[in-house]
Amino acid sequence: MLDARCPECENVAKVNDELTKVTCPHCKFEKTYDEYLEIMKDQAVNMATDYIPDRPGF
């Protein structure tokens, strides 16, 4: 099993060996690996926009 960051509680979640499911033993989060990647991608985009400074003229 691989470790992953849980998008709900931010503890360590587990990815199964087939890379098909992500589960968190702490908060019971459970999604397919593809759904997990979409959630994490959205979180990364949101984090990036938080750090883009407002620049006049751009």
All heavy atoms as TSV, in Angstrom:
chain	resi	resn	atom	element	x	y	z
A	1	MET	N	N	0.837	-1.199	0.000
A	1	MET	CA	C	0.000	0.000	0.000
A	1	MET	C	C	0.872	1.249	0.000
A	1	MET	O	O	1.926	1.272	0.608
A	1	MET	CB	C	-0.895	0.037	1.234
A	1	MET	CG	C	-2.094	-0.830	1.189
A	1	MET	SD	S	-3.374	-0.144	2.259
A	1	MET	CE	C	-4.760	-0.912	1.516
A	2	LEU	N	N	0.373	2.257	-0.664
A	2	LEU	CA	C	1.044	3.552	-0.703
A	2	LEU	C	C	0.331	4.516	0.232
A	2	LEU	O	O	-0.854	4.355	0.521
A	2	LEU	CB	C	1.007	4.122	-2.123
A	2	LEU	CG	C	1.710	3.321	-3.200
A	2	LEU	CD1	C	1.415	3.926	-4.568
A	2	LEU	CD2	C	3.204	3.309	-2.953
A	3	ASP	N	N	1.059	5.524	0.685
A	3	ASP	CA	C	0.466	6.570	1.510
A	3	ASP	C	C	0.047	7.741	0.639
A	3	ASP	O	O	0.661	8.026	-0.388
A	3	ASP	CB	C	1.460	7.067	2.551
A	3	ASP	CG	C	1.739	6.049	3.638
A	3	ASP	OD1	O	0.942	5.099	3.788
A	3	ASP	OD2	O	2.743	6.209	4.349
A	4	ALA	N	N	-1.009	8.418	1.069
A	4	ALA	CA	C	-1.492	9.626	0.405
A	4	ALA	C	C	-2.019	10.561	1.481
A	4	ALA	O	O	-2.305	10.131	2.600
A	4	ALA	CB	C	-2.588	9.283	-0.594
A	5	ARG	N	N	-2.157	11.823	1.159
A	5	ARG	CA	C	-2.727	12.779	2.116
A	5	ARG	C	C	-4.240	12.799	1.945
A	5	ARG	O	O	-4.754	12.966	0.845
A	5	ARG	CB	C	-2.164	14.184	1.893
A	5	ARG	CG	C	-2.652	15.184	2.939
A	5	ARG	CD	C	-1.976	16.514	2.779
A	5	ARG	NE	N	-2.312	17.140	1.526
A	5	ARG	CZ	C	-3.271	18.044	1.383
A	5	ARG	NH1	N	-4.009	18.405	2.405
A	5	ARG	NH2	N	-3.511	18.572	0.209
A	6	CYS	N	N	-4.938	12.641	3.049
A	6	CYS	CA	C	-6.393	12.678	3.001
A	6	CYS	C	C	-6.851	14.116	2.760
A	6	CYS	O	O	-6.443	15.029	3.476
A	6	CYS	CB	C	-6.976	12.157	4.307
A	6	CYS	SG	S	-8.781	12.259	4.363
A	7	PRO	N	N	-7.711	14.323	1.761
A	7	PRO	CA	C	-8.171	15.683	1.479
A	7	PRO	C	C	-9.183	16.212	2.496
A	7	PRO	O	O	-9.431	17.407	2.549
A	7	PRO	CB	C	-8.815	15.565	0.097
A	7	PRO	CG	C	-9.205	14.142	-0.018
A	7	PRO	CD	C	-8.206	13.365	0.791
A	8	GLU	N	N	-9.722	15.346	3.336
A	8	GLU	CA	C	-10.715	15.791	4.316
A	8	GLU	C	C	-10.088	16.096	5.671
A	8	GLU	O	O	-10.354	17.136	6.252
A	8	GLU	CB	C	-11.828	14.759	4.443
A	8	GLU	CG	C	-12.685	14.699	3.196
A	8	GLU	CD	C	-13.904	13.809	3.347
A	8	GLU	OE1	O	-14.089	13.189	4.412
A	8	GLU	OE2	O	-14.675	13.737	2.383
A	9	CYS	N	N	-9.261	15.182	6.194
A	9	CYS	CA	C	-8.700	15.404	7.536
A	9	CYS	C	C	-7.195	15.667	7.508
A	9	CYS	O	O	-6.602	15.974	8.537
A	9	CYS	CB	C	-9.010	14.215	8.439
A	9	CYS	SG	S	-8.089	12.702	8.056
A	10	GLU	N	N	-6.570	15.535	6.341
A	10	GLU	CA	C	-5.145	15.774	6.112
A	10	GLU	C	C	-4.227	14.802	6.836
A	10	GLU	O	O	-3.024	15.015	6.911
A	10	GLU	CB	C	-4.776	17.229	6.410
A	10	GLU	CG	C	-5.507	18.197	5.503
A	10	GLU	CD	C	-5.013	19.614	5.610
A	10	GLU	OE1	O	-4.047	19.882	6.338
A	10	GLU	OE2	O	-5.603	20.470	4.941
A	11	ASN	N	N	-4.762	13.702	7.358
A	11	ASN	CA	C	-3.936	12.640	7.908
A	11	ASN	C	C	-3.484	11.735	6.772
A	11	ASN	O	O	-3.781	11.983	5.607
A	11	ASN	CB	C	-4.720	11.835	8.954
A	11	ASN	CG	C	-4.862	12.590	10.253
A	11	ASN	OD1	O	-3.900	13.130	10.790
A	11	ASN	ND2	N	-6.082	12.647	10.764
A	12	VAL	N	N	-2.791	10.666	7.111
A	12	VAL	CA	C	-2.290	9.736	6.107
A	12	VAL	C	C	-3.396	8.774	5.692
A	12	VAL	O	O	-3.968	8.074	6.523
A	12	VAL	CB	C	-1.075	8.949	6.642
A	12	VAL	CG1	C	-0.615	7.923	5.626
A	12	VAL	CG2	C	0.062	9.899	6.981
A	13	ALA	N	N	-3.697	8.787	4.406
A	13	ALA	CA	C	-4.650	7.840	3.822
A	13	ALA	C	C	-3.849	6.768	3.101
A	13	ALA	O	O	-2.640	6.892	2.919
A	13	ALA	CB	C	-5.582	8.555	2.849
A	14	LYS	N	N	-4.519	5.709	2.693
A	14	LYS	CA	C	-3.864	4.586	2.025
A	14	LYS	C	C	-4.399	4.408	0.613
A	14	LYS	O	O	-5.608	4.490	0.385
A	14	LYS	CB	C	-4.087	3.289	2.808
A	14	LYS	CG	C	-3.521	3.318	4.215
A	14	LYS	CD	C	-2.025	3.349	4.195
A	14	LYS	CE	C	-1.461	3.335	5.612
A	14	LYS	NZ	N	-0.016	3.482	5.623
A	15	VAL	N	N	-3.482	4.153	-0.322
A	15	VAL	CA	C	-3.840	3.818	-1.693
A	15	VAL	C	C	-3.605	2.320	-1.850
A	15	VAL	O	O	-2.526	1.824	-1.503
A	15	VAL	CB	C	-2.962	4.587	-2.711
A	15	VAL	CG1	C	-3.358	4.250	-4.133
A	15	VAL	CG2	C	-3.035	6.073	-2.467
A	16	ASN	N	N	-4.590	1.601	-2.363
A	16	ASN	CA	C	-4.404	0.157	-2.493
A	16	ASN	C	C	-3.367	-0.165	-3.568
A	16	ASN	O	O	-2.982	0.690	-4.368
A	16	ASN	CB	C	-5.733	-0.563	-2.740
A	16	ASN	CG	C	-6.346	-0.259	-4.091
A	16	ASN	OD1	O	-5.860	0.543	-4.865
A	16	ASN	ND2	N	-7.458	-0.909	-4.362
A	17	ASP	N	N	-2.892	-1.396	-3.572
A	17	ASP	CA	C	-1.810	-1.804	-4.478
A	17	ASP	C	C	-2.186	-1.705	-5.946
A	17	ASP	O	O	-1.322	-1.536	-6.805
A	17	ASP	CB	C	-1.367	-3.236	-4.155
A	17	ASP	CG	C	-0.659	-3.326	-2.812
A	17	ASP	OD1	O	-0.079	-2.312	-2.380
A	17	ASP	OD2	O	-0.690	-4.402	-2.190
A	18	GLU	N	N	-3.456	-1.803	-6.261
A	18	GLU	CA	C	-3.908	-1.717	-7.647
A	18	GLU	C	C	-4.100	-0.269	-8.112
A	18	GLU	O	O	-4.466	-0.038	-9.271
A	18	GLU	CB	C	-5.229	-2.477	-7.824
A	18	GLU	CG	C	-5.128	-3.977	-7.591
A	18	GLU	CD	C	-5.183	-4.346	-6.109
A	18	GLU	OE1	O	-5.747	-3.564	-5.306
A	18	GLU	OE2	O	-4.645	-5.394	-5.757
A	19	LEU	N	N	-3.895	0.684	-7.211
A	19	LEU	CA	C	-4.106	2.108	-7.491
A	19	LEU	C	C	-5.529	2.380	-7.968
A	19	LEU	O	O	-5.761	3.152	-8.902
A	19	LEU	CB	C	-3.098	2.639	-8.512
A	19	LEU	CG	C	-1.639	2.622	-8.090
A	19	LEU	CD1	C	-0.757	3.107	-9.225
A	19	LEU	CD2	C	-1.400	3.454	-6.850
A	20	THR	N	N	-6.500	1.765	-7.295
A	20	THR	CA	C	-7.897	1.954	-7.676
A	20	THR	C	C	-8.725	2.600	-6.582
A	20	THR	O	O	-9.808	3.109	-6.859
A	20	THR	CB	C	-8.555	0.607	-8.049
A	20	THR	OG1	O	-8.438	-0.292	-6.935
A	20	THR	CG2	C	-7.910	-0.002	-9.276
A	21	LYS	N	N	-8.234	2.614	-5.327
A	21	LYS	CA	C	-9.035	3.143	-4.230
A	21	LYS	C	C	-8.139	3.822	-3.194
A	21	LYS	O	O	-7.054	3.339	-2.888
A	21	LYS	CB	C	-9.800	2.006	-3.547
A	21	LYS	CG	C	-10.780	2.499	-2.488
A	21	LYS	CD	C	-11.449	1.348	-1.771
A	21	LYS	CE	C	-12.488	0.714	-2.663
A	21	LYS	NZ	N	-13.288	-0.285	-1.943
A	22	VAL	N	N	-8.633	4.944	-2.670
A	22	VAL	CA	C	-7.954	5.669	-1.594
A	22	VAL	C	C	-8.888	5.670	-0.392
A	22	VAL	O	O	-10.052	6.050	-0.515
A	22	VAL	CB	C	-7.622	7.122	-2.004
A	22	VAL	CG1	C	-6.949	7.866	-0.870
A	22	VAL	CG2	C	-6.756	7.140	-3.250
A	23	THR	N	N	-8.374	5.226	0.749
A	23	THR	CA	C	-9.179	5.200	1.973
A	23	THR	C	C	-8.396	5.823	3.119
A	23	THR	O	O	-7.176	5.706	3.183
A	23	THR	CB	C	-9.574	3.757	2.361
A	23	THR	OG1	O	-8.384	2.985	2.500
A	23	THR	CG2	C	-10.470	3.122	1.321
A	24	CYS	N	N	-9.116	6.470	4.014
A	24	CYS	CA	C	-8.508	7.074	5.201
A	24	CYS	C	C	-9.061	6.364	6.433
A	24	CYS	O	O	-10.274	6.401	6.671
A	24	CYS	CB	C	-8.820	8.559	5.268
A	24	CYS	SG	S	-8.113	9.342	6.742
A	25	PRO	N	N	-8.202	5.759	7.223
A	25	PRO	CA	C	-8.673	5.082	8.431
A	25	PRO	C	C	-9.086	6.053	9.540
A	25	PRO	O	O	-9.758	5.661	10.479
A	25	PRO	CB	C	-7.468	4.238	8.867
A	25	PRO	CG	C	-6.285	4.954	8.305
A	25	PRO	CD	C	-6.760	5.598	7.032
A	26	HIS	N	N	-8.718	7.325	9.398
A	26	HIS	CA	C	-8.999	8.308	10.440
A	26	HIS	C	C	-10.402	8.902	10.325
A	26	HIS	O	O	-11.107	9.028	11.326
A	26	HIS	CB	C	-7.952	9.425	10.405
A	26	HIS	CG	C	-6.547	8.918	10.445
A	26	HIS	ND1	N	-5.943	8.470	11.597
A	26	HIS	CD2	C	-5.638	8.745	9.452
A	26	HIS	CE1	C	-4.720	8.056	11.324
A	26	HIS	NE2	N	-4.506	8.221	10.023
A	27	CYS	N	N	-10.791	9.270	9.094
A	27	CYS	CA	C	-12.096	9.931	8.924
A	27	CYS	C	C	-13.035	9.142	8.014
A	27	CYS	O	O	-14.112	9.607	7.691
A	27	CYS	CB	C	-11.905	11.337	8.374
A	27	CYS	SG	S	-11.365	11.394	6.648
A	28	LYS	N	N	-12.602	7.966	7.587
A	28	LYS	CA	C	-13.419	7.070	6.743
A	28	LYS	C	C	-13.627	7.595	5.327
A	28	LYS	O	O	-14.527	7.166	4.630
A	28	LYS	CB	C	-14.772	6.749	7.392
A	28	LYS	CG	C	-14.659	6.244	8.814
A	28	LYS	CD	C	-13.845	4.987	8.904
A	28	LYS	CE	C	-13.807	4.492	10.348
A	28	LYS	NZ	N	-12.580	3.858	10.710
A	29	PHE	N	N	-12.783	8.526	4.868
A	29	PHE	CA	C	-12.812	8.993	3.480
A	29	PHE	C	C	-12.553	7.790	2.580
A	29	PHE	O	O	-11.665	6.980	2.838
A	29	PHE	CB	C	-11.734	10.057	3.273
A	29	PHE	CG	C	-11.531	10.467	1.839
A	29	PHE	CD1	C	-12.344	11.419	1.258
A	29	PHE	CD2	C	-10.524	9.897	1.066
A	29	PHE	CE1	C	-12.154	11.817	-0.059
A	29	PHE	CE2	C	-10.328	10.279	-0.244
A	29	PHE	CZ	C	-11.152	11.237	-0.802
A	30	GLU	N	N	-13.314	7.679	1.490
A	30	GLU	CA	C	-13.105	6.593	0.533
A	30	GLU	C	C	-13.559	7.045	-0.849
A	30	GLU	O	O	-14.703	7.437	-1.040
A	30	GLU	CB	C	-13.884	5.351	0.960
A	30	GLU	CG	C	-13.610	4.151	0.090
A	30	GLU	CD	C	-14.264	2.891	0.629
A	30	GLU	OE1	O	-14.203	2.658	1.849
A	30	GLU	OE2	O	-14.847	2.165	-0.180
A	31	LYS	N	N	-12.643	7.008	-1.798
A	31	LYS	CA	C	-12.929	7.387	-3.186
A	31	LYS	C	C	-12.097	6.512	-4.100
A	31	LYS	O	O	-11.100	5.922	-3.696
A	31	LYS	CB	C	-12.554	8.854	-3.452
A	31	LYS	CG	C	-13.362	9.868	-2.685
A	31	LYS	CD	C	-14.736	10.016	-3.262
A	31	LYS	CE	C	-15.500	11.100	-2.513
A	31	LYS	NZ	N	-16.880	11.159	-2.858
A	32	THR	N	N	-12.495	6.481	-5.374
A	32	THR	CA	C	-11.634	5.827	-6.351
A	32	THR	C	C	-10.383	6.680	-6.506
A	32	THR	O	O	-10.372	7.876	-6.178
A	32	THR	CB	C	-12.317	5.679	-7.720
A	32	THR	OG1	O	-12.509	6.976	-8.277
A	32	THR	CG2	C	-13.635	4.926	-7.615
A	33	TYR	N	N	-9.342	6.086	-7.040
A	33	TYR	CA	C	-8.095	6.819	-7.223
A	33	TYR	C	C	-8.287	7.993	-8.177
A	33	TYR	O	O	-7.772	9.086	-7.927
A	33	TYR	CB	C	-7.007	5.871	-7.739
A	33	TYR	CG	C	-5.643	6.491	-7.785
A	33	TYR	CD1	C	-4.985	6.852	-6.616
A	33	TYR	CD2	C	-5.006	6.708	-8.993
A	33	TYR	CE1	C	-3.731	7.426	-6.651
A	33	TYR	CE2	C	-3.745	7.280	-9.043
A	33	TYR	CZ	C	-3.113	7.633	-7.870
A	33	TYR	OH	O	-1.867	8.210	-7.909
A	34	ASP	N	N	-9.065	7.802	-9.236
A	34	ASP	CA	C	-9.325	8.891	-10.177
A	34	ASP	C	C	-10.079	10.048	-9.516
A	34	ASP	O	O	-9.763	11.216	-9.748
A	34	ASP	CB	C	-10.100	8.393	-11.394
A	34	ASP	CG	C	-9.252	7.510	-12.300
A	34	ASP	OD1	O	-8.002	7.608	-12.240
A	34	ASP	OD2	O	-9.832	6.722	-13.062
A	35	GLU	N	N	-11.081	9.721	-8.686
A	35	GLU	CA	C	-11.821	10.766	-7.959
A	35	GLU	C	C	-10.885	11.496	-7.003
A	35	GLU	O	O	-10.947	12.728	-6.873
A	35	GLU	CB	C	-12.985	10.153	-7.190
A	35	GLU	CG	C	-14.100	9.632	-8.051
A	35	GLU	CD	C	-15.136	8.839	-7.267
A	35	GLU	OE1	O	-14.774	8.160	-6.280
A	35	GLU	OE2	O	-16.308	8.900	-7.655
A	36	TYR	N	N	-10.008	10.755	-6.332
A	36	TYR	CA	C	-9.039	11.344	-5.411
A	36	TYR	C	C	-8.127	12.328	-6.145
A	36	TYR	O	O	-7.890	13.439	-5.672
A	36	TYR	CB	C	-8.213	10.240	-4.752
A	36	TYR	CG	C	-7.054	10.753	-3.933
A	36	TYR	CD1	C	-7.258	11.285	-2.660
A	36	TYR	CD2	C	-5.754	10.708	-4.432
A	36	TYR	CE1	C	-6.195	11.764	-1.917
A	36	TYR	CE2	C	-4.690	11.183	-3.691
A	36	TYR	CZ	C	-4.919	11.710	-2.435
A	36	TYR	OH	O	-3.872	12.191	-1.697
A	37	LEU	N	N	-7.632	11.925	-7.322
A	37	LEU	CA	C	-6.760	12.818	-8.091
A	37	LEU	C	C	-7.471	14.104	-8.484
A	37	LEU	O	O	-6.877	15.190	-8.436
A	37	LEU	CB	C	-6.245	12.101	-9.344
A	37	LEU	CG	C	-5.223	10.994	-9.106
A	37	LEU	CD1	C	-4.842	10.353	-10.429
A	37	LEU	CD2	C	-4.000	11.504	-8.382
A	38	GLU	N	N	-8.737	14.017	-8.855
A	38	GLU	CA	C	-9.508	15.216	-9.207
A	38	GLU	C	C	-9.662	16.142	-8.001
A	38	GLU	O	O	-9.522	17.363	-8.116
A	38	GLU	CB	C	-10.876	14.836	-9.767
A	38	GLU	CG	C	-10.829	14.339	-11.186
A	38	GLU	CD	C	-10.290	15.373	-12.174
A	38	GLU	OE1	O	-10.699	16.545	-12.111
A	38	GLU	OE2	O	-9.439	14.982	-12.997
A	39	ILE	N	N	-9.946	15.571	-6.844
A	39	ILE	CA	C	-10.086	16.367	-5.616
A	39	ILE	C	C	-8.775	17.080	-5.300
A	39	ILE	O	O	-8.750	18.285	-5.018
A	39	ILE	CB	C	-10.519	15.479	-4.430
A	39	ILE	CG1	C	-11.949	14.976	-4.641
A	39	ILE	CG2	C	-10.394	16.223	-3.109
A	39	ILE	CD1	C	-12.360	13.864	-3.681
A	40	MET	N	N	-7.667	16.334	-5.369
A	40	MET	CA	C	-6.370	16.920	-5.042
A	40	MET	C	C	-5.957	17.958	-6.085
A	40	MET	O	O	-5.351	18.975	-5.746
A	40	MET	CB	C	-5.312	15.827	-4.904
A	40	MET	CG	C	-5.592	14.856	-3.765
A	40	MET	SD	S	-5.909	15.658	-2.171
A	40	MET	CE	C	-4.252	16.163	-1.731
A	41	LYS	N	N	-6.294	17.732	-7.344
A	41	LYS	CA	C	-5.988	18.710	-8.396
A	41	LYS	C	C	-6.742	20.010	-8.127
A	41	LYS	O	O	-6.167	21.096	-8.211
A	41	LYS	CB	C	-6.360	18.147	-9.760
A	41	LYS	CG	C	-6.051	19.096	-10.903
A	41	LYS	CD	C	-6.407	18.503	-12.240
A	41	LYS	CE	C	-7.896	18.600	-12.425
A	41	LYS	NZ	N	-8.360	18.266	-13.760
A	42	ASP	N	N	-8.016	19.904	-7.778
A	42	ASP	CA	C	-8.808	21.096	-7.478
A	42	ASP	C	C	-8.232	21.842	-6.280
A	42	ASP	O	O	-8.182	23.075	-6.271
A	42	ASP	CB	C	-10.265	20.726	-7.222
A	42	ASP	CG	C	-10.986	20.266	-8.476
A	42	ASP	OD1	O	-10.482	20.526	-9.591
A	42	ASP	OD2	O	-12.048	19.640	-8.331
A	43	GLN	N	N	-7.795	21.113	-5.256
A	43	GLN	CA	C	-7.201	21.757	-4.086
A	43	GLN	C	C	-5.910	22.467	-4.455
A	43	GLN	O	O	-5.638	23.558	-3.964
A	43	GLN	CB	C	-6.958	20.741	-2.970
A	43	GLN	CG	C	-8.210	20.300	-2.269
A	43	GLN	CD	C	-7.927	19.443	-1.051
A	43	GLN	OE1	O	-6.791	19.189	-0.683
A	43	GLN	NE2	N	-8.990	18.995	-0.405
A	44	ALA	N	N	-5.099	21.864	-5.323
A	44	ALA	CA	C	-3.843	22.483	-5.745
A	44	ALA	C	C	-4.107	23.770	-6.527
A	44	ALA	O	O	-3.415	24.776	-6.339
A	44	ALA	CB	C	-3.024	21.505	-6.579
A	45	VAL	N	N	-5.101	23.750	-7.399
A	45	VAL	CA	C	-5.452	24.945	-8.164
A	45	VAL	C	C	-5.918	26.045	-7.217
A	45	VAL	O	O	-5.512	27.211	-7.346
A	45	VAL	CB	C	-6.528	24.631	-9.220
A	45	VAL	CG1	C	-7.116	25.900	-9.810
A	45	VAL	CG2	C	-5.952	23.751	-10.308
A	46	ASN	N	N	-6.741	25.700	-6.242
A	46	ASN	CA	C	-7.214	26.690	-5.271
A	46	ASN	C	C	-6.060	27.260	-4.462
A	46	ASN	O	O	-6.024	28.464	-4.192
A	46	ASN	CB	C	-8.264	26.076	-4.342
A	46	ASN	CG	C	-9.558	25.782	-5.057
A	46	ASN	OD1	O	-9.853	26.356	-6.097
A	46	ASN	ND2	N	-10.347	24.875	-4.516
A	47	MET	N	N	-5.115	26.424	-4.066
A	47	MET	CA	C	-3.952	26.906	-3.311
A	47	MET	C	C	-3.117	27.845	-4.170
A	47	MET	O	O	-2.634	28.866	-3.688
A	47	MET	CB	C	-3.094	25.730	-2.833
A	47	MET	CG	C	-3.719	24.947	-1.709
A	47	MET	SD	S	-2.822	23.434	-1.297
A	47	MET	CE	C	-1.174	24.003	-1.063
A	48	ALA	N	N	-2.949	27.515	-5.443
A	48	ALA	CA	C	-2.141	28.347	-6.335
A	48	ALA	C	C	-2.771	29.718	-6.513
A	48	ALA	O	O	-2.068	30.733	-6.513
A	48	ALA	CB	C	-1.960	27.654	-7.679
A	49	THR	N	N	-4.083	29.781	-6.672
A	49	THR	CA	C	-4.736	31.075	-6.862
A	49	THR	C	C	-4.656	31.932	-5.605
A	49	THR	O	O	-4.654	33.152	-5.696
A	49	THR	CB	C	-6.201	30.918	-7.300
A	49	THR	OG1	O	-6.914	30.169	-6.326
A	49	THR	CG2	C	-6.307	30.250	-8.653
A	50	ASP	N	N	-4.541	31.299	-4.435
A	50	ASP	CA	C	-4.386	32.056	-3.195
A	50	ASP	C	C	-3.042	32.779	-3.132
A	50	ASP	O	O	-2.903	33.778	-2.439
A	50	ASP	CB	C	-4.516	31.143	-1.974
A	50	ASP	CG	C	-5.938	30.654	-1.756
A	50	ASP	OD1	O	-6.866	31.252	-2.337
A	50	ASP	OD2	O	-6.117	29.680	-1.008
A	51	TYR	N	N	-2.045	32.298	-3.858
A	51	TYR	CA	C	-0.704	32.869	-3.795
A	51	TYR	C	C	-0.364	33.754	-4.977
A	51	TYR	O	O	0.730	34.290	-5.062
A	51	TYR	CB	C	0.337	31.754	-3.648
A	51	TYR	CG	C	0.251	31.093	-2.295
A	51	TYR	CD1	C	-0.338	29.843	-2.156
A	51	TYR	CD2	C	0.727	31.728	-1.158
A	51	TYR	CE1	C	-0.443	29.239	-0.917
A	51	TYR	CE2	C	0.622	31.135	0.083
A	51	TYR	CZ	C	0.039	29.890	0.194
A	51	TYR	OH	O	-0.060	29.305	1.421
A	52	ILE	N	N	-1.274	33.897	-5.910
A	52	ILE	CA	C	-1.032	34.789	-7.038
A	52	ILE	C	C	-1.381	36.206	-6.600
A	52	ILE	O	O	-2.528	36.487	-6.251
A	52	ILE	CB	C	-1.863	34.375	-8.268
A	52	ILE	CG1	C	-1.438	32.995	-8.743
A	52	ILE	CG2	C	-1.724	35.417	-9.385
A	52	ILE	CD1	C	-2.314	32.437	-9.849
A	53	PRO	N	N	-0.389	37.090	-6.577
A	53	PRO	CA	C	-0.668	38.455	-6.116
A	53	PRO	C	C	-1.504	39.226	-7.139
A	53	PRO	O	O	-1.429	38.960	-8.345
A	53	PRO	CB	C	0.719	39.086	-5.977
A	53	PRO	CG	C	1.567	38.301	-6.917
A	53	PRO	CD	C	0.990	36.900	-6.959
A	54	ASP	N	N	-2.296	40.157	-6.644
A	54	ASP	CA	C	-3.044	41.038	-7.529
A	54	ASP	C	C	-2.044	42.039	-8.120
A	54	ASP	O	O	-1.366	42.760	-7.391
A	54	ASP	CB	C	-4.120	41.795	-6.753
A	54	ASP	CG	C	-5.251	40.883	-6.303
A	54	ASP	OD1	O	-5.484	39.872	-6.993
A	54	ASP	OD2	O	-5.878	41.181	-5.277
A	55	ARG	N	N	-1.962	42.031	-9.442
A	55	ARG	CA	C	-1.041	42.944	-10.109
A	55	ARG	C	C	-1.829	43.792	-11.082
A	55	ARG	O	O	-2.418	43.273	-12.027
A	55	ARG	CB	C	0.048	42.160	-10.831
A	55	ARG	CG	C	0.903	41.407	-9.847
A	55	ARG	CD	C	1.976	40.545	-10.441
A	55	ARG	NE	N	2.310	40.759	-11.829
A	55	ARG	CZ	C	3.118	39.964	-12.503
A	55	ARG	NH1	N	3.655	38.926	-11.927
A	55	ARG	NH2	N	3.379	40.210	-13.765
A	56	PRO	N	N	-1.832	45.084	-10.868
A	56	PRO	CA	C	-2.554	45.976	-11.775
A	56	PRO	C	C	-2.028	45.849	-13.206
A	56	PRO	O	O	-0.840	45.728	-13.433
A	56	PRO	CB	C	-2.265	47.368	-11.226
A	56	PRO	CG	C	-1.795	47.164	-9.835
A	56	PRO	CD	C	-1.172	45.790	-9.785
A	57	GLY	N	N	-2.930	45.838	-14.151
A	57	GLY	CA	C	-2.549	45.771	-15.559
A	57	GLY	C	C	-2.395	44.385	-16.108
A	57	GLY	O	O	-2.095	44.199	-17.269
A	58	PHE	N	N	-2.607	43.356	-15.277
A	58	PHE	CA	C	-2.472	41.991	-15.772
A	58	PHE	C	C	-3.773	41.258	-15.688
A	58	PHE	O	O	-4.592	41.475	-14.915
A	58	PHE	CB	C	-1.429	41.206	-14.968
A	58	PHE	CG	C	-0.039	41.650	-15.267
A	58	PHE	CD1	C	0.567	42.620	-14.486
A	58	PHE	CD2	C	0.671	41.109	-16.318
A	58	PHE	CE1	C	1.859	43.039	-14.748
A	58	PHE	CE2	C	1.967	41.523	-16.584
A	58	PHE	CZ	C	2.559	42.484	-15.804
